Amino acid sequence: MPLLDDLKPFVFGGMASCVAEASTFPIDTAKTRLQLQGQKTEDGDRKPQQRPYRGTLDVWRRVAAEEGATTLYRGLPPALLRQASYGTIKFGLYHTAKELAPMPDSPAKNVLCAVTSGAVASAIANPTDVLKVRLQARDSAATGMTPQGKNTGMMACFADIHRREGVRGLWRGVAPTAQRAAVVAGVQLPVYDASKLFFLRRGMLADGAANHLVSSFCAGLCACLASCPVDVVRTRMMGQRKLRDPPGATTAKKKNFFLSATTSYSLGAAAASSSASSAAKEEPSSSHAFRVYKNSLHCFFTTVRTEGFLALYKGFVPSFMRMGPWNIIFFLVYEQLKREFPPSSGPPPPRR
């Protein structure tokens, strides 16, 4: 049926994204922890947190020893929910846009379709990304985020963000998220298509698993190099808090401040109002209160000024360790689904 054929890219993209996400999630947790550590306050001198993590393996070792091995998978439910929406929309919209765009096939067309689909999908799925980052950052001494409560589930995190930060809190960091998704999709999908076509035309690799493996590796490396700075900004924007003003607060008393993403999810509304009211009256002096990044550009320049340009590539190794296998798993699963469920209007693709 034509309708089912039109829906297949969406369904296959979502399914392959969920498989790839679950397979590489511990690497993503390490990347998030590394990107969040080392942030400085406005004065540029005081470091609000320790820096115990020396790399991906050190993150895994310390997290397993101090917080439990299952912590490496904390945030997986919203991550899968994100991929079920983001992956479905991005890959389905990309292939649909390529078919409907009144342009001849070219690299420019592929990039345009990929950038558009990535930005749209990420903006829609942003709340699930915020939940994932908040849950991954909890219990981390390296990021200065130590929880006071024990309610760490996805729904509890969602309720806490909504109560303390409002609906806007769920779309925190949406601009750098859309920017990163546009960069990743704009590089990942066209590079994969171009690499696969290159190997086919040169007769180097047939249209099979080997071609898909090498092409997806190329796509992952290029996407990681292009998106890492935006990813650092996105993670930091999502990790911060900006609490809503307590009832009765005057405009003169309003103050924006950066709170730990791990503030207790079990605090009651009265305690939340009391904490916010005291913070509105005086500048917080504890190590858990930091300056709020005003926007993605402010976060970018603040990070460069206080930590150096290379801080924008924090977590590059786990980013590539994740993006490489992620792309390989995704495209292998995606291509296999296309072979198992070919379009009803034509013969199935040849098996190799």
Phi, psi and omega in degrees: 000135182302322181296316179295322177297323178292329182277342185301317178301325179293311182295313181297320179296318179293317180294314180294324179295319180294319178297315181294321181295312181296326183287334186243013188296319178302328177292322179294323177297316177298318180298316181296315180299317181293324181288330182277336184284153175088006179290144180245161179275184188298329182289345176078358183250317186279124176268115186284355181212159176285170180228070184280343185278126181250004179159182184299313182296324179293322176299310181300317182296313183290318180297316180297321183283321187265331187236349182101143183297330181294342178297333179297341179253009177293132184096001180294318179305309177294333177294318178292322177297322178295314181293326178297331178263307182296310181296321180298312183290315186298306185285325177293316180293325180298308182290325177294316180296323179297324181285325186269339183296128181280057181222148175291154179300130180197162176301323180296319178296317180298317180295316181299314179296321182291315180298315181296313182294320179295315181294316180296313183295319182291323179296321179291321185268009186304319180303322180291329178290320177299314179301317181298312182296317181297317181290324179293328185277345184297151177067016186261112175293331181291331181260002181074024185240098181242121186287153175252345180243180184240359183274098190245013182286167182297315181292325177294321176296316178300313181296321180295315179298315181297319183289319186270331186239350181082180181298327181297334179297332179285343177249023176295133180077018183295327180295305178294334177294315178294323178296315180296316181298322178295319179294312182299309181295321181294337177260313187299304186291312178296322179295320178297312179299317182292320180295315180298317179293323179299311181293328178290313183293326180279355181070018182281321181219139176282171180281077181216196185298322181296317178297314181297323181295309182292319181295319179291327176296315177299317180296319180294317180297313181296318180294323181292316178299321183282329191257349186302313178301319179292327180292322177298314179298316180299314182296319181289322177296320181286330183286340183276162176243151170219099188287153175289153178292138178292156179304134177087357181289138179272163181298325182294336183266356184290132177220136175268136178212159183262119180247155178301139177291353183251019174304142190311129177279350183258002178296143179281171181295326180293316179295322180296317180295319179297316180295316181292324181294316180295324179290330180287335183276329182217151181294127181296137183247355180286165182287357181261006181243121183229166180292142177278133172288130184289321180198182184294323179294319178297318178296317180300307184288327176295318178297316180294318183292319186267337185234351181095160184298324183294345177297336178290346177249022173297136180078015181296318181300307177294332177298313179288323177300329179275312186293325178298300177299325180301311180296319180299311181296315182300306186291327176295315178294318182297313180294324180292321177297322178296326180285321182287330182232074182289164176301140182290343183273357183213174179289156179291150178298152180292143177272140180229000000 
